[in-house]
Amino acid sequence: MASTKDWFETVAEAQARAKKRLPRSVYLALVAGTEKGLTSRDNELAFDELGFRPHMADLPEKRELATTVMGQDVSFPVLISPTGVQAVHPDGEVAVARAAAAEGTAMGLSSFASKPVEEVAAANPQLFFQMYWCGDRDRILARAERARAAGAKGLIVTLDWSFASRRDWGAPPIPEKIDLKNAVKFAPEVLRKPRWLATFVRSGALPDLTVPNMALPGEPAPGFFGAYFEWMQTPLARWEDIAWLREKWDGPFMVKGISRPDDARRAVDAGVTAISVSTHGGNNLDGTPGAIRSLPGVVDAVGDRVEVLLDGGVRRGSDVVKAMALGARAVMIGRAYLWGMAANGERGVQNVLSILRSGMNETLMGLGKSSVHDLTREDVLVPPGFTRDWS
Ligand SMILES: Cc1cc2nc3c(=O)[nH]c(=O)nc-3n(C[C@H](O)[C@H](O)[C@H](O)COP(=O)(O)O)c2cc1C
């Protein structure tokens, strides 16, 4: 479908619209990445090294995209990856949840999100709650229990974070809250983006930059920096901590951020049910290869025991097919839906999901596959050295 004012035809176009619409600091917070941006770039570029082996004629009339992930039926294998407080749109994660529900897919909600888990689960019951190892065991468990009571169907524990804070293109300033002083400071860049400002003004609220899911029941929502400070003070997670939380949760449980086959085996020993091969979108240790390069090694190590997903660099339906051909059960997307939401709110997120669905359908047709479940490594050409030989 050709682009119109209300519809973009690629994720690249969504990104261009987001750049035009968002204040510079907000846009840069979504570009994110660390240090030189090697990993963030490789997440995307590595997909381009993979080729397809298309069939001609005798192609199936219909293609099956539906699957299950962590016990949830999804209409196609693209899920929403959890992303933290963004100030992209006043409806925030609730808009994302509605869009994902409308497209028949599940959502990961960040513990650093701007909307409470109760509101988001009401908008999409196919919800997985994401946590970092932050606070003592009692607080960690209480946050997980709050999410369970709200209806979360699974837990995602993200392990890949080393508090790296430098970017060659400049980390944007993040205000603690929007008060008069900060309003004056950010006014020049915000006033240049009247449409972004207008959506917040119409909603009756400015971005408040609190993280309500870091509060225990009865506590006020802390600010982003307060929660981040608690996290920085927390002793780093050990595999025995993960095994402990996994046992307490007693339901679908994903560890997100694995690159190495040996870590994947440790995660399986800790009892997880799913792994996402991920580099945190290139926001952690710069120089880690793009996630898709690490996928085959992890699949070979543990793919017969747990569900293996991938996130990082997915911008097209053909990327999803490449990941599935290399053994992923599904993928999760981050920036793609954030660009979509910045471009056009809830409809923009649906637009992105729809682009990925159509792209998958076309790619499967070209490959002569009637189902995502029939994809194998034979469907892609993998150049020598692609996987960087992890094992
Ligand atoms: C702005 C931003 C915020 C993020 N916040 C979180 C978060 O709170 N928790 C988490 O597990 N991952 C977070 N991530 C990582 C994403 O879940 C995901 O791993 C990554 O975005 C995938 O790469 P992609 O953006 O290329 O799709 C964040 C990523 C971005 C870009």
PDBQT file of the ligand as one rigid body, heavy atoms in Angstrom, charges set to zero:
ROOT
HETATM    1  C1  LIG A 401      14.586   3.322  23.737  1.00  0.00    +0.000 C 
HETATM    2  C2  LIG A 401      14.758   1.882  24.148  1.00  0.00    +0.000 A 
HETATM    3  C3  LIG A 401      14.397   1.492  25.445  1.00  0.00    +0.000 A 
HETATM    4  C4  LIG A 401      14.553   0.155  25.843  1.00  0.00    +0.000 A 
HETATM    5  N1  LIG A 401      14.160  -0.223  27.103  1.00  0.00    +0.000 NA
HETATM    6  C5  LIG A 401      14.229  -1.532  27.454  1.00  0.00    +0.000 A 
HETATM    7  C6  LIG A 401      13.735  -1.968  28.710  1.00  0.00    +0.000 A 
HETATM    8  O1  LIG A 401      13.255  -1.182  29.521  1.00  0.00    +0.000 OA
HETATM    9  N2  LIG A 401      13.821  -3.292  29.000  1.00  0.00    +0.000 N 
HETATM   10  C7  LIG A 401      14.348  -4.198  28.122  1.00  0.00    +0.000 A 
HETATM   11  O2  LIG A 401      14.398  -5.397  28.428  1.00  0.00    +0.000 OA
HETATM   12  N3  LIG A 401      14.817  -3.808  26.936  1.00  0.00    +0.000 NA
HETATM   13  C8  LIG A 401      14.744  -2.503  26.563  1.00  0.00    +0.000 A 
HETATM   14  N4  LIG A 401      15.173  -2.127  25.336  1.00  0.00    +0.000 N 
HETATM   15  C9  LIG A 401      15.665  -3.153  24.394  1.00  0.00    +0.000 C 
HETATM   16  C10 LIG A 401      14.514  -3.716  23.565  1.00  0.00    +0.000 C 
HETATM   17  O3  LIG A 401      13.636  -4.503  24.338  1.00  0.00    +0.000 OA
HETATM   18  C11 LIG A 401      15.053  -4.621  22.463  1.00  0.00    +0.000 C 
HETATM   19  O4  LIG A 401      15.947  -5.544  23.007  1.00  0.00    +0.000 OA
HETATM   20  C12 LIG A 401      15.742  -3.823  21.339  1.00  0.00    +0.000 C 
HETATM   21  O5  LIG A 401      15.130  -2.570  21.135  1.00  0.00    +0.000 OA
HETATM   22  C13 LIG A 401      15.698  -4.638  20.069  1.00  0.00    +0.000 C 
HETATM   23  O6  LIG A 401      16.363  -4.008  19.052  1.00  0.00    +0.000 OA
HETATM   24  P1  LIG A 401      15.628  -3.116  17.925  1.00  0.00    +0.000 P 
HETATM   25  O7  LIG A 401      15.309  -1.808  18.570  1.00  0.00    +0.000 OA
HETATM   26  O8  LIG A 401      16.643  -3.011  16.861  1.00  0.00    +0.000 OA
HETATM   27  O9  LIG A 401      14.384  -3.866  17.504  1.00  0.00    +0.000 OA
HETATM   28  C14 LIG A 401      15.064  -0.795  24.923  1.00  0.00    +0.000 A 
HETATM   29  C15 LIG A 401      15.418  -0.390  23.637  1.00  0.00    +0.000 A 
HETATM   30  C16 LIG A 401      15.276   0.932  23.244  1.00  0.00    +0.000 A 
HETATM   31  C17 LIG A 401      15.644   1.318  21.831  1.00  0.00    +0.000 C 
ENDROOT
TORSDOF 0
